[in-house]
Amino acid sequence: MKTIALSPPAAVVLAGGQSSRLGVPSKALVDLAGKPMIQHVIGRLSPQADPIMLSVQQSDESLAALGREMVVDVVQRHRGPLTGLCSALLRLECRGVKDWLLLSPCDAPFLPSDLAARLGTAAQEQSQRVAVACYDGAKQPVFSLWHLDSLPSVKEAVLDRGQGGLMRLLDHLPHAVVDWPVQSPNPFFNVNTPADMAEAERQVDDNCRKD
């Protein structure tokens, strides 16, 4: 796909999820190769998006130390990534500065360096207000790009219907889908368990040796 040069979108990193399977209070802050995992994500997003915000259920002093604006969930009950998306889009609407929002989880240290560019190109070429990554035949809804025009649909899903998952909304919302080639490491790899953490550490070590 030929990418189109677009203004960098804003981005929000989903950092309010529960970390029960990993056995830590916050997977965003778990150490990976000497720094919090979320810092790996922010480092890969920084060339692609500005500003980069953090989606949280409630204000967190540990995350505040990262120096990024926190967006607190508009619904104070864990409902999943859709609530974080809604809250961040509402923040953008209030600011009136950016029209596009890039969504990413806090536990994806290898996310694509061209995520914003490829999703933005697909959205523009297909005249869509939402674009979603797809890897090995599976959509990756937490790696997606959303225009402010999608906010009414997102608000209805969150505030009126109490939904929390992105896929259910996408089933009824037109969107572009962008396929990524299978590669190593998997750019959409999520760290959810101790075994995933060990694999992430191995991949980081392998990349360091290649460099």
N, C-alpha and C positions, 0 to 999 in steps of 0.2 A: 504494500500500500504506500502510495506517495503521500507524505504528510504535508499539510497546509500550515504555514506559519500563522499562529494565532497568539493573541495576548495571553500571558500566563493566567490560568484560573486561580481562584482561591482554593485552598485544600483544607479538609478536616480529617484528622486521624482519630479513629474510634478507639478511645482509651477507657471507656466506662464499663466494659464487659466484665463478667465474673471469671475468675481464674481457678475454679475448683479443681479442674482436671490436672492443672499444672502444680497445684498444691502451694501456691503463693498468693499473698494479698493482691498483688498487681503484676500481671505478666508484662505490662508496659515497662516496668522498672527492673525486671529481672536482668541480671548481668549476662551479656553476650559479648565475648571477646573484649572484655574490659570496659564496656559502657552499657547503659540501659538499652534494652532491645528497641525501644521507641526511638532512640537516637539514630539507630541504623535506618529506620523508616524515614525519619525527618531528613537525614542526610541524602537519601535517594530522592525525596520529594523536593528538596530545596531548589535544585536547578529548574524544576518544572512548574512550581506554583508559588504564589505569594498573595496574601499571607498564608501561613500554615497554622491552623487552629487545632485545639485538642477538645474532642467531645468527651464529656465526663458526666456521671450521674450527679455528682456534687463536687464542690470545690475541694481540691486536693493539694495540700502544701508541697508534697513531694513532686507532683507534676508541675506545680507553679514554679519550682526551682529551675525548670527547663527554659523559662523565659518566653513561653508561648501563651497566647490568649486562650483561656478556657471557655468553652461553651457548655453551660449546664443544661441538662435535659429539661425540656418543657414539661415533661410528665415525670414526676418523682416516684416512679416505680419501674423496675427493670423491664423494658419491653423490647430490647434488642436494637440493632443498628438503625432501623427506620426512625426511631425516636431521635437518635443522634443526628441523622440526616435532616430531619425536620427542624431541629433546633438550630443547626448551622445555616440552613437556608433562611430561616427567620432572621438570624443575625445579619446575613448578607442583605436581605431586604431592607433592614433598618439602616444599614450603612449606605446603600445605593451606590456602591463603587464597583463591585464585580457582578457579572451576570452568570458566571459558571463556577461550579463547585466540584472539585475532585475529591472522591471518597476513598479512604484507605483504612485498613485495620492497623492496630499498633503492633501486631505480631507477625508481620510479613517483611523480614529483613532483606529479602532479595527482590522486592517489587521492581517492575520494569522501569528503566531510566527514560523510556519514551512513552510511558503510560498516558500522560496528559496529551501529548502530541497525537498519538494514534487514535485515542478516543475522540478528541476534538475534531480531527479530520473526518472520521466516520460520521459524527453528528452533523457536521457542516455539509458533507457530500450527500447525505441521506435526508437532510432537512428534519432531523430529529432533535428533541430536547433532552434526551437521555441516551447515553452510550455505555455499554457494558462489555467488559473483557470476557473472553471465552478461552478456556485452555483444555486441550485434550477432550474436546466434546462437551465440556461442562461450563455453564455460565458461572462467572465469578462476581456476584452482585456487589460485594463490598469493595470491588475495584471498578469504580464507575464514575461517570461524569454527568452532572445534573445542571440544567439551566433553571434559573429562577422561575421560568414559566411553569415548571413542574410543581411548584410549591402548593398550589391549591389541591392537587391530587394527593400529595404527600400529607398535607395537613388533614385532609378528610380521612385518610387511612389511619393516621395516628390518633387524632383528637376525637373523631366521630365513631370510628370502628374499632379502636383499640388495638390495631395491628402493630406488630413489632418486627416482622421479617420482611426483607426486601423482595424476595422472589414472588410472594403473593401479590404484591403491588405490580411488579413487572409483568405478571401474567395478564394484566388488564391495561397496561400502559405501553403505547408504541415506543420502541427504542431500537437503536442501532446495536449490532453485535460485532465485536472485533475479535477475530481468531488470532491467538498467539501460537507460534511454533513450539513444539515440545523441545525442551532444552534442560540442561543441568547447570546450576541448580534450578529447580522449578521456580519461576519468578513469582508464583502465587502461593508458595508454600507458607502455611500457617503453623505457628508453634502453639500447640494445645496441650501436650502431654510431656512428661519427662523424656520419653523416647524422641519426640519431636525436637526437644531442646538439644539433646545429644546430637541429633542429625544436623541441626543448624550450626552447632559448634564445629562439627566435622566439615561442613561446607565452607564455613568462614576460614578454617585452617587451610583447606585445599586452595581456596582463592588466594590467600596470602602467599602460599608457596608458589603459585603460578605467577603472581606479581613480582 
